[in-house]
Amino acid sequence: ALVFVDCDSFRGTKYLIDNIFENRLVQGGIMVFEDYGHANLLGNRLAVHQGFDNKKNAFCFFSQFSGSYFVCKTM
């Protein structure tokens, strides 16, 4: 129901998005990307956008306060 992603790379983040969001995360489950707002880890941000920008079953929210990116699986 909750996935906390603390990867420092594009490859690791993309792998987790591709393998956990669709196949393992339950409806209403949340993925938190801790390194999304970190200026030196732009690969993480790119992987998040590639994974979720066109997904219809994902509600996304960026917290400017924490720098984390939250994705809730809606369907």
Secondary structure, 3 states (H helix, E strand, C coil): CEEEECCCCHHHHHHHHHHHHCCCCCCCCEEEECCCCCCCCHHHHHHHHHHHCCCCCEEEEECCCCCCEEEEECC
